[in-house]
Amino acid sequence: MKHTRIRTFNTQDTYPEQNIDNDLCQAVVAKGSIVFLRGQIGQDLDTSKSVCVGDVKGQTEQAMHNISMLLKEAGGELADICKITIYIIDPRYREDVYRVVGHWLKGVHPVSTGIVVSALARPEWLVEIDATAVI
């Protein structure tokens, strides 16, 4: 393969309640230097179970933990993040979410985009964060 695919999965396993069949992965290392991470949510990557249901801070912690873990698996670290996009379903979550993200990315200074959306892929998910890193 041209790129390294990390944690490949099929949506039939991750979203059994939805009738979709996509082969995806959690991260792609392109040309050995750019890492594109799939949007991370309050979900355990090993079990695909939602965590911290109803707790936006807890879901944000899990999303950032996932990002950190995926970057390590790709040979990088949080300091390699260049761009993040944060999706929240309620503008009132912004401060809580950004405080958690700010704690994880203290001193990193990535570019960031924040978006309020009407919903995420599952009704229990309150926040989603994607990141692009250069190693």
N, CA, C and O atoms as a Tinker XYZ file with bonds, in Angstrom:
   540  protein
     1  N      0.831000   -1.193000    0.000000    73     2
     2  CA     0.000000    0.000000    0.000000    64     1     3
     3  C      0.875000    1.255000    0.000000    63     2     4     5
     4  O      1.975000    1.263000    0.552000    81     3
     5  N      0.377000    2.285000   -0.613000    73     3     6
     6  CA     1.101000    3.548000   -0.675000    64     5     7
     7  C      1.198000    4.218000    0.692000    63     6     8     9
     8  O      2.225000    4.816000    1.015000    81     7
     9  N      0.134000    4.125000    1.501000    73     7    10
    10  CA     0.097000    4.738000    2.830000    64     9    11
    11  C     -0.103000    3.662000    3.881000    63    10    12    13
    12  O     -0.606000    2.579000    3.584000    81    11
    13  N      0.289000    3.962000    5.099000    73    11    14
    14  CA     0.081000    3.051000    6.214000    64    13    15
    15  C     -1.296000    3.317000    6.814000    63    14    16    17
    16  O     -1.624000    4.456000    7.148000    81    15
    17  N     -2.086000    2.284000    6.948000    73    15    18
    18  CA    -3.434000    2.396000    7.518000    64    17    19
    19  C     -3.401000    1.845000    8.933000    63    18    20    21
    20  O     -2.987000    0.705000    9.142000    81    19
    21  N     -3.826000    2.631000    9.901000    73    19    22
    22  CA    -3.779000    2.245000   11.309000    64    21    23
    23  C     -5.183000    1.991000   11.825000    63    22    24    25
    24  O     -6.091000    2.801000   11.643000    81    23
    25  N     -5.337000    0.841000   12.475000    73    23    26
    26  CA    -6.614000    0.418000   13.058000    64    25    27
    27  C     -7.736000    0.388000   12.025000    63    26    28    29
    28  O     -8.721000    1.117000   12.135000    81    27
    29  N     -7.570000   -0.452000   11.039000    73    27    30
    30  CA    -8.616000   -0.596000   10.031000    64    29    31
    31  C     -9.860000   -1.223000   10.669000    63    30    32    33
    32  O     -9.762000   -1.994000   11.623000    81    31
    33  N    -11.016000   -0.882000   10.131000    73    31    34
    34  CA   -12.287000   -1.432000   10.607000    64    33    35
    35  C    -13.330000   -1.281000    9.522000    63    34    36    37
    36  O    -13.133000   -0.578000    8.530000    81    35
    37  N    -14.434000   -1.952000    9.732000    73    35    38
    38  CA   -15.569000   -1.818000    8.838000    64    37    39
    39  C    -16.742000   -1.249000    9.627000    63    38    40    41
    40  O    -16.961000   -1.618000   10.781000    81    39
    41  N    -17.477000   -0.368000    9.011000    73    39    42
    42  CA   -18.579000    0.298000    9.713000    64    41    43
    43  C    -19.673000   -0.666000   10.160000    63    42    44    45
    44  O    -20.446000   -0.333000   11.059000    81    43
    45  N    -19.759000   -1.841000    9.563000    73    43    46
    46  CA   -20.749000   -2.824000   10.014000    64    45    47
    47  C    -20.459000   -3.256000   11.448000    63    46    48    49
    48  O    -21.382000   -3.560000   12.203000    81    47
    49  N    -19.184000   -3.284000   11.827000    73    47    50
    50  CA   -18.811000   -3.656000   13.189000    64    49    51
    51  C    -18.988000   -2.498000   14.156000    63    50    52    53
    52  O    -19.402000   -2.703000   15.298000    81    51
    53  N    -18.681000   -1.284000   13.715000    73    51    54
    54  CA   -18.720000   -0.116000   14.582000    64    53    55
    55  C    -20.129000    0.443000   14.746000    63    54    56    57
    56  O    -20.496000    0.897000   15.829000    81    55
    57  N    -20.918000    0.411000   13.675000    73    55    58
    58  CA   -22.292000    0.935000   13.694000    64    57    59
    59  C    -23.259000   -0.169000   13.271000    63    58    60    61
    60  O    -23.849000   -0.077000   12.194000    81    59
    61  N    -23.438000   -1.201000   14.078000    73    59    62
    62  CA   -24.288000   -2.312000   13.647000    64    61    63
    63  C    -25.752000   -1.919000   13.422000    63    62    64    65
    64  O    -26.476000   -2.604000   12.701000    81    63
    65  N    -26.185000   -0.814000   14.041000    73    63    66
    66  CA   -27.564000   -0.385000   13.875000    64    65    67
    67  C    -27.790000    0.362000   12.559000    63    66    68    69
    68  O    -28.931000    0.656000   12.204000    81    67
    69  N    -26.716000    0.669000   11.838000    73    67    70
    70  CA   -26.832000    1.400000   10.571000    64    69    71
    71  C    -26.506000    0.469000    9.405000    63    70    72    73
    72  O    -25.645000   -0.403000    9.523000    81    71
    73  N    -27.181000    0.651000    8.305000    73    71    74
    74  CA   -26.986000   -0.198000    7.135000    64    73    75
    75  C    -25.933000    0.420000    6.212000    63    74    76    77
    76  O    -26.245000    0.894000    5.120000    81    75
    77  N    -24.683000    0.403000    6.675000    73    75    78
    78  CA   -23.572000    0.907000    5.861000    64    77    79
    79  C    -22.429000   -0.087000    5.923000    63    78    80    81
    80  O    -22.297000   -0.837000    6.891000    81    79
    81  N    -21.602000   -0.090000    4.884000    73    79    82
    82  CA   -20.513000   -1.052000    4.782000    64    81    83
    83  C    -19.298000   -0.347000    4.179000    63    82    84    85
    84  O    -19.019000   -0.469000    2.986000    81    83
    85  N    -18.586000    0.390000    5.026000    73    83    86
    86  CA   -17.422000    1.130000    4.562000    64    85    87
    87  C    -16.165000    0.570000    5.218000    63    86    88    89
    88  O    -16.158000    0.329000    6.425000    81    87
    89  N    -15.118000    0.362000    4.456000    73    87    90
    90  CA   -13.814000    0.018000    5.012000    64    89    91
    91  C    -13.078000    1.316000    5.301000    63    90    92    93
    92  O    -12.763000    2.080000    4.389000    81    91
    93  N    -12.806000    1.559000    6.581000    73    91    94
    94  CA   -12.172000    2.803000    7.013000    64    93    95
    95  C    -11.006000    2.475000    7.938000    63    94    96    97
    96  O    -10.719000    1.307000    8.199000    81    95
    97  N    -10.346000    3.503000    8.424000    73    95    98
    98  CA    -9.312000    3.335000    9.437000    64    97    99
    99  C     -9.298000    4.565000   10.333000    63    98   100   101
   100  O     -9.882000    5.596000    9.999000    81    99
   101  N     -8.628000    4.447000   11.471000    73    99   102
   102  CA    -8.571000    5.539000   12.431000    64   101   103
   103  C     -7.528000    6.590000   12.060000    63   102   104   105
   104  O     -7.676000    7.759000   12.415000    81   103
   105  N     -6.491000    6.192000   11.359000    73   103   106
   106  CA    -5.433000    7.134000   10.986000    64   105   107
   107  C     -4.748000    6.661000    9.713000    63   106   108   109
   108  O     -4.668000    5.462000    9.447000    81   107
   109  N     -4.254000    7.615000    8.927000    73   107   110
   110  CA    -3.489000    7.320000    7.721000    64   109   111
   111  C     -2.178000    8.089000    7.795000    63   110   112   113
   112  O     -2.163000    9.301000    8.007000    81   111
   113  N     -1.078000    7.364000    7.617000    73   111   114
   114  CA     0.221000    8.026000    7.530000    64   113   115
   115  C      0.545000    8.133000    6.047000    63   114   116   117
   116  O      0.786000    7.129000    5.377000    81   115
   117  N      0.545000    9.367000    5.545000    73   115   118
   118  CA     0.753000    9.601000    4.122000    64   117   119
   119  C      2.192000   10.031000    3.858000    63   118   120   121
   120  O      2.676000   11.002000    4.441000    81   119
   121  N      2.862000    9.310000    2.986000    73   119   122
   122  CA     4.246000    9.606000    2.615000    64   121   123
   123  C      5.165000    9.655000    3.831000    63   122   124   125
   124  O      6.224000   10.280000    3.784000    81   123
   125  N      4.768000    9.005000    4.911000    73   123   126
   126  CA     5.612000    8.899000    6.086000    64   125   127
   127  C      5.710000   10.150000    6.932000    63   126   128   129
   128  O      6.459000   10.160000    7.908000    81   127
   129  N      4.979000   11.214000    6.595000    73   127   130
   130  CA     5.118000   12.430000    7.385000    64   129   131
   131  C      3.799000   13.067000    7.806000    63   130   132   133
   132  O      3.759000   13.740000    8.836000    81   131
   133  N      2.736000   12.885000    7.060000    73   131   134
   134  CA     1.453000   13.494000    7.399000    64   133   135
   135  C      0.531000   12.419000    7.954000    63   134   136   137
   136  O      0.407000   11.342000    7.370000    81   135
   137  N     -0.115000   12.705000    9.080000    73   135   138
   138  CA    -1.049000   11.772000    9.686000    64   137   139
   139  C     -2.426000   12.420000    9.711000    63   138   140   141
   140  O     -2.609000   13.478000   10.314000    81   139
   141  N     -3.386000   11.789000    9.061000    73   139   142
   142  CA    -4.774000   12.247000    9.057000    64   141   143
   143  C     -5.552000   11.354000   10.020000    63   142   144   145
   144  O     -5.663000   10.148000    9.798000    81   143
   145  N     -6.082000   11.932000   11.069000    73   143   146
   146  CA    -6.860000   11.155000   12.028000    64   145   147
   147  C     -8.345000   11.280000   11.741000    63   146   148   149
   148  O     -8.840000   12.357000   11.407000    81   147
   149  N     -9.037000   10.184000   11.872000    73   147   150
   150  CA   -10.488000   10.175000   11.791000    64   149   151
   151  C    -11.020000   10.948000   12.992000    63   150   152   153
   152  O    -10.381000   10.950000   14.044000    81   151
   153  N    -12.161000   11.599000   12.866000    73   151   154
   154  CA   -12.752000   12.307000   13.994000    64   153   155
   155  C    -12.913000   11.377000   15.186000    63   154   156   157
   156  O    -13.438000   10.271000   15.053000    81   155
   157  N    -12.458000   11.828000   16.354000    73   155   158
   158  CA   -12.504000   11.002000   17.563000    64   157   159
   159  C    -13.607000   11.499000   18.491000    63   158   160   161
   160  O    -13.847000   12.700000   18.613000    81   159
   161  N    -14.262000   10.557000   19.132000    73   159   162
   162  CA   -15.412000   10.845000   19.977000    64   161   163
   163  C    -15.252000   10.121000   21.310000    63   162   164   165
   164  O    -14.199000    9.545000   21.582000    81   163
   165  N    -16.262000   10.148000   22.118000    73   163   166
   166  CA   -16.252000    9.435000   23.385000    64   165   167
   167  C    -16.491000    7.955000   23.176000    63   166   168   169
   168  O    -17.531000    7.418000   23.558000    81   167
   169  N    -15.515000    7.301000   22.564000    73   167   170
   170  CA   -15.628000    5.876000   22.254000    64   169   171
   171  C    -14.296000    5.202000   22.523000    63   170   172   173
   172  O    -13.244000    5.715000   22.142000    81   171
   173  N    -14.343000    4.056000   23.178000    73   171   174
   174  CA   -13.145000    3.255000   23.412000    64   173   175
   175  C    -12.749000    2.605000   22.093000    63   174   176   177
   176  O    -13.549000    1.887000   21.493000    81   175
   177  N    -11.529000    2.847000   21.636000    73   175   178
   178  CA   -11.101000    2.336000   20.338000    64   177   179
   179  C    -10.973000    0.816000   20.314000    63   178   180   181
   180  O    -11.117000    0.206000   19.255000    81   179
   181  N    -10.710000    0.202000   21.444000    73   179   182
   182  CA   -10.542000   -1.247000   21.472000    64   181   183
   183  C    -11.863000   -1.995000   21.499000    63   182   184   185
   184  O    -11.941000   -3.123000   21.012000    81   183
   185  N    -12.901000   -1.389000   22.059000    73   183   186
   186  CA   -14.192000   -2.074000   22.197000    64   185   187
   187  C    -15.300000   -1.471000   21.342000    63   186   188   189
   188  O    -16.348000   -2.093000   21.167000    81   187
   189  N    -15.088000   -0.286000   20.815000    73   187   190
   190  CA   -16.102000    0.483000   20.077000    64   189   191
   191  C    -17.295000    0.866000   20.949000    63   190   192   193
   192  O    -18.351000    1.220000   20.426000    81   191
   193  N    -17.142000    0.803000   22.254000    73   191   194
   194  CA   -18.212000    1.182000   23.189000    64   193   195
   195  C    -18.168000    2.676000   23.454000    63   194   196   197
   196  O    -17.092000    3.250000   23.621000    81   195
   197  N    -19.332000    3.304000   23.492000    73   195   198
   198  CA   -19.426000    4.709000   23.872000    64   197   199
   199  C    -19.134000    4.834000   25.362000    63   198   200   201
   200  O    -19.547000    3.991000   26.158000    81   199
   201  N    -18.419000    5.894000   25.733000    73   199   202
   202  CA   -18.095000    6.141000   27.138000    64   201   203
   203  C    -18.583000    7.526000   27.522000    63   202   204   205
   204  O    -18.809000    8.376000   26.659000    81   203
   205  N    -18.744000    7.748000   28.804000    73   203   206
   206  CA   -19.117000    9.065000   29.335000    64   205   207
   207  C    -20.395000    9.613000   28.689000    63   206   208   209
   208  O    -20.466000   10.794000   28.352000    81   207
   209  N    -21.382000    8.769000   28.524000    73   207   210
   210  CA   -22.651000    9.190000   27.927000    64   209   211
   211  C    -23.254000   10.303000   28.779000    63   210   212   213
   212  O    -23.410000   10.152000   29.991000    81   211
   213  N    -23.592000   11.423000   28.137000    73   211   214
   214  CA   -24.168000   12.573000   28.828000    64   213   215
   215  C    -23.144000   13.519000   29.444000    63   214   216   217
   216  O    -23.521000   14.525000   30.045000    81   215
   217  N    -21.864000   13.216000   29.305000    73   215   218
   218  CA   -20.786000   13.989000   29.926000    64   217   219
   219  C    -19.840000   14.516000   28.848000    63   218   220   221
   220  O    -18.944000   13.797000   28.406000    81   219
   221  N    -20.032000   15.757000   28.425000    73   219   222
   222  CA   -19.244000   16.304000   27.322000    64   221   223
   223  C    -17.756000   16.401000   27.674000    63   222   224   225
   224  O    -16.904000   16.197000   26.810000    81   223
   225  N    -17.442000   16.708000   28.925000    73   223   226
   226  CA   -16.025000   16.773000   29.316000    64   225   227
   227  C    -15.381000   15.385000   29.255000    63   226   228   229
   228  O    -14.257000   15.235000   28.778000    81   227
   229  N    -16.089000   14.395000   29.732000    73   227   230
   230  CA   -15.576000   13.027000   29.682000    64   229   231
   231  C    -15.404000   12.529000   28.260000    63   230   232   233
   232  O    -14.425000   11.850000   27.951000    81   231
   233  N    -16.353000   12.865000   27.388000    73   231   234
   234  CA   -16.232000   12.466000   25.979000    64   233   235
   235  C    -15.061000   13.171000   25.317000    63   234   236   237
   236  O    -14.368000   12.585000   24.486000    81   235
   237  N    -14.838000   14.439000   25.686000    73   235   238
   238  CA   -13.702000   15.176000   25.125000    64   237   239
   239  C    -12.393000   14.565000   25.604000    63   238   240   241
   240  O    -11.454000   14.427000   24.820000    81   239
   241  N    -12.317000   14.197000   26.885000    73   239   242
   242  CA   -11.121000   13.515000   27.408000    64   241   243
   243  C    -10.852000   12.234000   26.622000    63   242   244   245
   244  O     -9.712000   11.964000   26.244000    81   243
   245  N    -11.896000   11.449000   26.378000    73   243   246
   246  CA   -11.717000   10.196000   25.636000    64   245   247
   247  C    -11.261000   10.470000   24.211000    63   246   248   249
   248  O    -10.381000    9.776000   23.702000    81   247
   249  N    -11.847000   11.475000   23.557000    73   247   250
   250  CA   -11.446000   11.817000   22.191000    64   249   251
   251  C     -9.971000   12.219000   22.143000    63   250   252   253
   252  O     -9.235000   11.792000   21.253000    81   251
   253  N     -9.546000   13.038000   23.101000    73   251   254
   254  CA    -8.141000   13.464000   23.118000    64   253   255
   255  C     -7.212000   12.304000   23.475000    63   254   256   257
   256  O     -6.107000   12.215000   22.941000    81   255
   257  N     -7.640000   11.429000   24.357000    73   255   258
   258  CA    -6.866000   10.222000   24.665000    64   257   259
   259  C     -6.687000    9.386000   23.395000    63   258   260   261
   260  O     -5.591000    8.902000   23.110000    81   259
   261  N     -7.781000    9.223000   22.634000    73   259   262
   262  CA    -7.711000    8.466000   21.384000    64   261   263
   263  C     -6.734000    9.111000   20.410000    63   262   264   265
   264  O     -5.933000    8.421000   19.781000    81   263
   265  N     -6.798000   10.435000   20.286000    73   263   266
   266  CA    -5.889000   11.150000   19.383000    64   265   267
   267  C     -4.446000   10.923000   19.806000    63   266   268   269
   268  O     -3.592000   10.636000   18.968000    81   267
   269  N     -4.172000   11.050000   21.082000    73   267   270
   270  CA    -2.819000   10.833000   21.587000    64   269   271
   271  C     -2.346000    9.406000   21.290000    63   270   272   273
   272  O     -1.227000    9.204000   20.818000    81   271
   273  N     -3.195000    8.428000   21.567000    73   271   274
   274  CA    -2.846000    7.026000   21.348000    64   273   275
   275  C     -2.605000    6.738000   19.867000    63   274   276   277
   276  O     -1.644000    6.052000   19.518000    81   275
   277  N     -3.466000    7.253000   19.000000    73   275   278
   278  CA    -3.310000    7.019000   17.564000    64   277   279
   279  C     -2.035000    7.661000   17.029000    63   278   280   281
   280  O     -1.342000    7.076000   16.197000    81   279
   281  N     -1.727000    8.864000   17.505000    73   279   282
   282  CA    -0.490000    9.508000   17.063000    64   281   283
   283  C      0.728000    8.711000   17.509000    63   282   284   285
   284  O      1.690000    8.586000   16.751000    81   283
   285  N      0.707000    8.170000   18.719000    73   283   286
   286  CA     1.820000    7.323000   19.179000    64   285   287
   287  C      1.942000    6.090000   18.304000    63   286   288   289
   288  O      3.049000    5.696000   17.937000    81   287
   289  N      0.816000    5.479000   17.967000    73   287   290
   290  CA     0.837000    4.303000   17.090000    64   289   291
   291  C      1.380000    4.637000   15.705000    63   290   292   293
   292  O      1.942000    3.779000   15.024000    81   291
   293  N      1.208000    5.890000   15.297000    73   291   294
   294  CA     1.712000    6.344000   13.998000    64   293   295
   295  C      3.163000    6.834000   14.072000    63   294   296   297
   296  O      3.745000    7.214000   13.056000    81   295
   297  N      3.741000    6.823000   15.269000    73   295   298
   298  CA     5.121000    7.269000   15.433000    64   297   299
   299  C      5.258000    8.731000   15.810000    63   298   300   301
   300  O      6.349000    9.292000   15.707000    81   299
   301  N      4.181000    9.356000   16.241000    73   299   302
   302  CA     4.214000   10.777000   16.574000    64   301   303
   303  C      3.751000   11.035000   17.994000    63   302   304   305
   304  O      3.706000   10.137000   18.835000    81   303
   305  N      3.410000   12.291000   18.234000    73   303   306
   306  CA     2.944000   12.729000   19.546000    64   305   307
   307  C      2.032000   13.934000   19.369000    63   306   308   309
   308  O      1.917000   14.478000   18.271000    81   307
   309  N      1.389000   14.347000   20.449000    73   307   310
   310  CA     0.466000   15.483000   20.365000    64   309   311
   311  C      1.144000   16.738000   19.826000    63   310   312   313
   312  O      0.502000   17.537000   19.144000    81   311
   313  N      2.402000   16.920000   20.113000    73   311   314
   314  CA     3.128000   18.103000   19.642000    64   313   315
   315  C      3.230000   18.154000   18.118000    63   314   316   317
   316  O      3.571000   19.198000   17.563000    81   315
   317  N      2.943000   17.058000   17.441000    73   315   318
   318  CA     2.994000   17.019000   15.979000    64   317   319
   319  C      1.698000   17.506000   15.332000    63   318   320   321
   320  O      1.634000   17.654000   14.112000    81   319
   321  N      0.670000   17.756000   16.136000    73   319   322
   322  CA    -0.620000   18.195000   15.584000    64   321   323
   323  C     -0.495000   19.595000   14.996000    63   322   324   325
   324  O      0.039000   20.506000   15.627000    81   323
   325  N     -0.998000   19.745000   13.777000    73   323   326
   326  CA    -0.991000   21.039000   13.099000    64   325   327
   327  C     -2.391000   21.632000   12.990000    63   326   328   329
   328  O     -2.545000   22.853000   12.985000    81   327
   329  N     -3.413000   20.783000   12.903000    73   327   330
   330  CA    -4.783000   21.245000   12.658000    64   329   331
   331  C     -5.753000   20.376000   13.426000    63   330   332   333
   332  O     -5.657000   19.149000   13.401000    81   331
   333  N     -6.690000   21.015000   14.112000    73   331   334
   334  CA    -7.793000   20.287000   14.726000    64   333   335
   335  C     -9.106000   20.922000   14.287000    63   334   336   337
   336  O     -9.177000   22.122000   14.022000    81   335
   337  N    -10.128000   20.105000   14.218000    73   335   338
   338  CA   -11.485000   20.578000   13.988000    64   337   339
   339  C    -12.343000   19.978000   15.085000    63   338   340   341
   340  O    -12.313000   18.770000   15.319000    81   339
   341  N    -13.107000   20.826000   15.755000    73   339   342
   342  CA   -13.941000   20.395000   16.865000    64   341   343
   343  C    -15.406000   20.616000   16.488000    63   342   344   345
   344  O    -15.819000   21.717000   16.123000    81   343
   345  N    -16.169000   19.540000   16.588000    73   343   346
   346  CA   -17.606000   19.577000   16.302000    64   345   347
   347  C    -18.348000   19.370000   17.621000    63   346   348   349
   348  O    -18.084000   18.404000   18.337000    81   347
   349  N    -19.263000   20.263000   17.940000    73   347   350
   350  CA   -20.100000   20.108000   19.126000    64   349   351
   351  C    -21.566000   20.235000   18.718000    63   350   352   353
   352  O    -21.890000   20.894000   17.730000    81   351
   353  N    -22.448000   19.596000   19.491000    73   351   354
   354  CA   -23.868000   19.629000   19.127000    64   353   355
   355  C    -24.635000   20.718000   19.854000    63   354   356   357
   356  O    -25.823000   20.919000   19.603000    81   355
   357  N    -23.962000   21.422000   20.754000    73   355   358
   358  CA   -24.616000   22.493000   21.518000    64   357   359
   359  C    -23.564000   23.565000   21.811000    63   358   360   361
   360  O    -22.526000   23.254000   22.395000    81   359
   361  N    -23.808000   24.812000   21.422000    73   359   362
   362  CA   -22.804000   25.851000   21.662000    64   361   363
   363  C    -22.477000   26.047000   23.142000    63   362   364   365
   364  O    -21.419000   26.581000   23.474000    81   363
   365  N    -23.372000   25.621000   24.031000    73   363   366
   366  CA   -23.094000   25.734000   25.463000    64   365   367
   367  C    -21.994000   24.792000   25.925000    63   366   368   369
   368  O    -21.482000   24.952000   27.033000    81   367
   369  N    -21.613000   23.812000   25.107000    73   367   370
   370  CA   -20.531000   22.885000   25.446000    64   369   371
   371  C    -19.152000   23.458000   25.142000    63   370   372   373
   372  O    -18.140000   22.900000   25.566000    81   371
   373  N    -19.108000   24.560000   24.417000    73   371   374
   374  CA   -17.844000   25.078000   23.900000    64   373   375
   375  C    -16.782000   25.266000   24.984000    63   374   376   377
   376  O    -15.657000   24.794000   24.823000    81   375
   377  N    -17.109000   25.930000   26.060000    73   375   378
   378  CA   -16.096000   26.198000   27.083000    64   377   379
   379  C    -15.564000   24.917000   27.703000    63   378   380   381
   380  O    -14.350000   24.756000   27.835000    81   379
   381  N    -16.438000   24.011000   28.081000    73   379   382
   382  CA   -15.991000   22.755000   28.675000    64   381   383
   383  C    -15.094000   21.976000   27.722000    63   382   384   385
   384  O    -14.045000   21.472000   28.122000    81   383
   385  N    -15.507000   21.878000   26.463000    73   383   386
   386  CA   -14.738000   21.128000   25.468000    64   385   387
   387  C    -13.378000   21.784000   25.234000    63   386   388   389
   388  O    -12.351000   21.107000   25.246000    81   387
   389  N    -13.372000   23.077000   25.025000    73   387   390
   390  CA   -12.120000   23.757000   24.711000    64   389   391
   391  C    -11.153000   23.767000   25.899000    63   390   392   393
   392  O     -9.938000   23.803000   25.709000    81   391
   393  N    -11.685000   23.735000   27.111000    73   391   394
   394  CA   -10.805000   23.640000   28.282000    64   393   395
   395  C    -10.078000   22.303000   28.296000    63   394   396   397
   396  O     -8.873000   22.245000   28.543000    81   395
   397  N    -10.800000   21.248000   28.033000    73   395   398
   398  CA   -10.177000   19.920000   28.011000    64   397   399
   399  C     -9.150000   19.839000   26.882000    63   398   400   401
   400  O     -8.027000   19.384000   27.096000    81   399
   401  N     -9.531000   20.277000   25.690000    73   399   402
   402  CA    -8.604000   20.238000   24.555000    64   401   403
   403  C     -7.373000   21.092000   24.854000    63   402   404   405
   404  O     -6.245000   20.686000   24.578000    81   403
   405  N     -7.600000   22.271000   25.415000    73   403   406
   406  CA    -6.490000   23.154000   25.754000    64   405   407
   407  C     -5.513000   22.523000   26.724000    63   406   408   409
   408  O     -4.305000   22.736000   26.622000    81   407
   409  N     -6.034000   21.739000   27.677000    73   407   410
   410  CA    -5.163000   21.027000   28.619000    64   409   411
   411  C     -4.277000   20.023000   27.880000    63   410   412   413
   412  O     -3.074000   19.953000   28.132000    81   411
   413  N     -4.860000   19.253000   26.978000    73   411   414
   414  CA    -4.119000   18.247000   26.234000    64   413   415
   415  C     -3.111000   18.868000   25.263000    63   414   416   417
   416  O     -2.049000   18.293000   25.022000    81   415
   417  N     -3.438000   20.037000   24.706000    73   415   418
   418  CA    -2.589000   20.632000   23.669000    64   417   419
   419  C     -1.839000   21.869000   24.153000    63   418   420   421
   420  O     -1.435000   22.706000   23.346000    81   419
   421  N     -1.652000   21.986000   25.455000    73   419   422
   422  CA    -0.907000   23.122000   26.014000    64   421   423
   423  C      0.463000   23.220000   25.345000    63   422   424   425
   424  O      1.234000   22.261000   25.355000    81   423
   425  N      0.761000   24.379000   24.767000    73   423   426
   426  CA     2.047000   24.615000   24.125000    64   425   427
   427  C      2.175000   24.117000   22.704000    63   426   428   429
   428  O      3.209000   24.330000   22.069000    81   427
   429  N      1.155000   23.462000   22.188000    73   427   430
   430  CA     1.236000   22.913000   20.826000    64   429   431
   431  C      0.903000   23.970000   19.770000    63   430   432   433
   432  O      1.576000   24.030000   18.741000    81   431
   433  N     -0.086000   24.778000   19.990000    73   431   434
   434  CA    -0.506000   25.851000   19.079000    64   433   435
   435  C     -0.943000   25.357000   17.699000    63   434   436   437
   436  O     -0.424000   25.834000   16.691000    81   435
   437  N     -1.889000   24.409000   17.630000    73   435   438
   438  CA    -2.392000   24.024000   16.311000    64   437   439
   439  C     -3.372000   25.061000   15.791000    63   438   440   441
   440  O     -3.885000   25.876000   16.558000    81   439
   441  N     -3.635000   25.034000   14.481000    73   439   442
   442  CA    -4.767000   25.806000   13.978000    64   441   443
   443  C     -6.019000   25.029000   14.336000    63   442   444   445
   444  O     -5.984000   23.803000   14.434000    81   443
   445  N     -7.126000   25.732000   14.531000    73   443   446
   446  CA    -8.326000   25.071000   15.018000    64   445   447
   447  C     -9.567000   25.670000   14.382000    63   446   448   449
   448  O     -9.657000   26.878000   14.166000    81   447
   449  N    -10.509000   24.807000   14.091000    73   447   450
   450  CA   -11.814000   25.227000   13.616000    64   449   451
   451  C    -12.854000   24.603000   14.526000    63   450   452   453
   452  O    -12.773000   23.415000   14.838000    81   451
   453  N    -13.828000   25.391000   14.954000    73   451   454
   454  CA   -14.914000   24.878000   15.778000    64   453   455
   455  C    -16.230000   25.023000   15.047000    63   454   456   457
   456  O    -16.515000   26.064000   14.454000    81   455
   457  N    -17.021000   23.980000   15.093000    73   455   458
   458  CA   -18.282000   23.961000   14.358000    64   457   459
   459  C    -19.383000   23.429000   15.271000    63   458   460   461
   460  O    -19.178000   22.450000   15.988000    81   459
   461  N    -20.542000   24.067000   15.246000    73   459   462
   462  CA   -21.714000   23.545000   15.937000    64   461   463
   463  C    -22.567000   22.841000   14.885000    63   462   464   465
   464  O    -22.934000   23.423000   13.865000    81   463
   465  N    -22.871000   21.578000   15.160000    73   463   466
   466  CA   -23.655000   20.761000   14.230000    64   465   467
   467  C    -24.935000   20.301000   14.922000    63   466   468   469
   468  O    -25.033000   20.345000   16.148000    81   467
   469  N    -25.898000   19.866000   14.149000    73   467   470
   470  CA   -27.166000   19.432000   14.741000    64   469   471
   471  C    -27.073000   18.054000   15.381000    63   470   472   473
   472  O    -27.832000   17.749000   16.300000    81   471
   473  N    -26.160000   17.223000   14.911000    73   471   474
   474  CA   -26.022000   15.878000   15.476000    64   473   475
   475  C    -24.724000   15.253000   14.970000    63   474   476   477
   476  O    -24.145000   15.689000   13.975000    81   475
   477  N    -24.284000   14.213000   15.693000    73   475   478
   478  CA   -23.149000   13.403000   15.267000    64   477   479
   479  C    -23.692000   12.013000   14.899000    63   478   480   481
   480  O    -24.906000   11.811000   14.907000    81   479
   481  N    -22.829000   11.071000   14.583000    73   479   482
   482  CA   -23.258000    9.778000   14.048000    64   481   483
   483  C    -24.121000    8.959000   15.003000    63   482   484   485
   484  O    -24.937000    8.149000   14.562000    81   483
   485  N    -23.948000    9.163000   16.297000    73   483   486
   486  CA   -24.781000    8.481000   17.290000    64   485   487
   487  C    -25.374000    9.531000   18.216000    63   486   488   489
   488  O    -24.720000   10.533000   18.504000    81   487
   489  N    -26.596000    9.325000   18.687000    73   487   490
   490  CA   -27.254000   10.352000   19.506000    64   489   491
   491  C    -26.555000   10.627000   20.835000    63   490   492   493
   492  O    -26.707000   11.719000   21.382000    81   491
   493  N    -25.800000    9.678000   21.370000    73   491   494
   494  CA   -25.131000    9.895000   22.653000    64   493   495
   495  C    -23.829000   10.682000   22.527000    63   494   496   497
   496  O    -23.273000   11.107000   23.540000    81   495
   497  N    -23.338000   10.881000   21.319000    73   495   498
   498  CA   -22.079000   11.607000   21.130000    64   497   499
   499  C    -22.348000   13.106000   21.118000    63   498   500   501
   500  O    -23.224000   13.580000   20.395000    81   499
   501  N    -21.597000   13.848000   21.918000    73   499   502
   502  CA   -21.777000   15.281000   22.091000    64   501   503
   503  C    -20.692000   16.114000   21.430000    63   502   504   505
   504  O    -20.898000   17.292000   21.140000    81   503
   505  N    -19.526000   15.501000   21.189000    73   503   506
   506  CA   -18.368000   16.200000   20.649000    64   505   507
   507  C    -17.572000   15.240000   19.774000    63   506   508   509
   508  O    -17.502000   14.042000   20.048000    81   507
   509  N    -16.977000   15.780000   18.723000    73   507   510
   510  CA   -16.080000   15.015000   17.859000    64   509   511
   511  C    -14.904000   15.912000   17.509000    63   510   512   513
   512  O    -15.076000   17.099000   17.234000    81   511
   513  N    -13.708000   15.335000   17.521000    73   511   514
   514  CA   -12.490000   16.112000   17.266000    64   513   515
   515  C    -11.648000   15.364000   16.243000    63   514   516   517
   516  O    -11.324000   14.191000   16.428000    81   515
   517  N    -11.297000   16.055000   15.164000    73   515   518
   518  CA   -10.328000   15.435000   14.261000    64   517   519
   519  C     -9.046000   16.255000   14.247000    63   518   520   521
   520  O     -9.036000   17.438000   14.588000    81   519
   521  N     -7.981000   15.601000   13.849000    73   519   522
   522  CA    -6.662000   16.233000   13.887000    64   521   523
   523  C     -5.838000   15.783000   12.696000    63   522   524   525
   524  O     -5.969000   14.661000   12.208000    81   523
   525  N     -4.991000   16.684000   12.247000    73   523   526
   526  CA    -3.985000   16.364000   11.234000    64   525   527
   527  C     -2.628000   16.713000   11.836000    63   526   528   529
   528  O     -2.428000   17.801000   12.375000    81   527
   529  N     -1.704000   15.764000   11.731000    73   527   530
   530  CA    -0.375000   15.968000   12.297000    64   529   531
   531  C      0.680000   15.759000   11.213000    63   530   532   533
   532  O      0.457000   15.046000   10.236000    81   531
   533  N      1.826000   16.395000   11.408000    73   531   534
   534  CA     2.983000   16.183000   10.548000    64   533   535
   535  C      4.119000   15.725000   11.437000    63   534   536   537
   536  O      4.507000   16.417000   12.378000    81   535
   537  N      4.643000   14.562000   11.132000    73   535   538
   538  CA     5.723000   13.969000   11.932000    64   537   539
   539  C      7.049000   14.193000   11.219000    63   538   540
   540  O      8.095000   13.775000   11.716000    81   539
